[in-house]
């Protein structure tokens, strides 16, 4: 699996199968590609904040978060629903006491 950061606008055609991708949300997107070069997961982040993450391959989301953690000292996760809380806890994040983002809890690493 290869993880890279690319310009979001360049990805629109490749991202048609993903529900959460929004090319206008962030300038760049982190993508994970399989051995054939197909995108299997993405993170849209900006200024140490993850806004969206979606994966279609087991382990790809974890690999992307680990890749990002190796580059950043602080990461905030917004827009995380209850169904993702276990994932963020396993990745070493904790809920902030300060608030919510559109009704969903914010996590920090």
PLY file of the C-alpha trace (Angstrom):
ply
format ascii 1.0
element vertex 109
property float x
property float y
property float z
element edge 108
property int vertex1
property int vertex2
end_header
0.00 0.00 0.00
1.34 3.42 -0.97
0.25 6.54 0.93
0.68 9.99 -0.58
-0.75 13.50 -0.40
-2.25 14.89 -3.62
-4.29 17.90 -4.72
-7.98 17.23 -4.09
-9.14 18.71 -7.40
-7.03 16.14 -9.29
-8.88 13.24 -7.64
-12.53 13.87 -8.57
-12.73 11.18 -11.28
-10.97 8.55 -9.16
-13.11 9.20 -6.08
-16.55 8.52 -7.56
-17.03 5.36 -5.47
-16.45 7.17 -2.16
-19.44 8.69 -0.36
-17.64 11.30 1.78
-15.12 12.81 -0.64
-15.60 16.51 -1.42
-12.97 18.04 -3.73
-13.84 21.51 -2.44
-13.41 20.62 1.26
-9.61 20.73 1.44
-6.79 21.67 -0.91
-5.04 18.31 -0.52
-6.09 14.76 0.30
-4.11 11.84 1.69
-4.78 8.69 -0.32
-3.87 5.04 0.09
-3.43 3.06 -3.13
-3.33 -0.70 -3.50
-0.66 -2.56 -5.46
-2.53 -1.86 -8.71
-2.63 1.89 -8.03
-6.34 2.04 -7.20
-7.35 4.39 -4.37
-8.73 2.33 -1.48
-8.95 5.00 1.23
-8.58 8.72 1.85
-8.25 11.38 4.54
-9.22 14.97 3.92
-7.29 17.13 6.35
-6.04 20.67 6.68
-4.06 22.52 9.36
-3.69 19.40 11.55
-7.42 18.68 11.40
-9.01 15.57 9.87
-12.41 16.39 8.40
-13.22 13.15 6.56
-11.81 9.64 6.42
-13.17 6.74 4.39
-11.72 3.32 3.65
-12.74 0.47 1.39
-9.90 -1.85 2.43
-9.22 -3.27 5.88
-6.17 -1.65 7.44
-5.96 1.26 5.00
-7.51 3.80 7.37
-5.17 2.75 10.16
-2.15 2.96 7.82
-3.09 6.49 6.73
-3.60 7.71 10.30
-0.24 6.22 11.35
1.38 7.91 8.33
-0.13 11.25 9.35
0.77 10.80 13.05
4.42 10.28 12.06
4.40 13.74 10.47
2.33 15.78 12.94
2.67 16.42 16.67
-0.99 17.36 17.04
-4.02 16.12 15.10
-7.65 17.00 15.67
-10.49 14.86 14.28
-13.81 16.49 13.54
-17.05 15.05 12.25
-16.61 11.66 13.96
-19.80 9.76 14.69
-20.26 7.32 17.57
-19.60 4.34 15.29
-15.99 5.53 14.83
-15.11 6.16 18.49
-13.48 2.74 18.98
-11.24 3.32 15.97
-10.01 6.68 17.25
-9.40 5.28 20.74
-7.32 2.41 19.30
-5.32 4.95 17.29
-4.37 6.81 20.49
-6.79 9.71 20.25
-8.96 11.02 23.09
-12.14 13.05 23.11
-11.71 16.71 23.88
-13.64 18.27 26.70
-14.09 21.49 24.80
-16.69 20.64 22.34
-18.35 19.32 19.37
-18.27 19.93 15.65
-21.76 20.03 14.20
-22.99 17.85 17.05
-20.21 15.27 16.81
-17.34 14.95 19.26
-13.85 16.21 18.50
-10.85 13.92 19.10
-7.19 14.84 19.59
-3.88 13.04 19.32
0 1
1 2
2 3
3 4
4 5
5 6
6 7
7 8
8 9
9 10
10 11
11 12
12 13
13 14
14 15
15 16
16 17
17 18
18 19
19 20
20 21
21 22
22 23
23 24
24 25
25 26
26 27
27 28
28 29
29 30
30 31
31 32
32 33
33 34
34 35
35 36
36 37
37 38
38 39
39 40
40 41
41 42
42 43
43 44
44 45
45 46
46 47
47 48
48 49
49 50
50 51
51 52
52 53
53 54
54 55
55 56
56 57
57 58
58 59
59 60
60 61
61 62
62 63
63 64
64 65
65 66
66 67
67 68
68 69
69 70
70 71
71 72
72 73
73 74
74 75
75 76
76 77
77 78
78 79
79 80
80 81
81 82
82 83
83 84
84 85
85 86
86 87
87 88
88 89
89 90
90 91
91 92
92 93
93 94
94 95
95 96
96 97
97 98
98 99
99 100
100 101
101 102
102 103
103 104
104 105
105 106
106 107
107 108
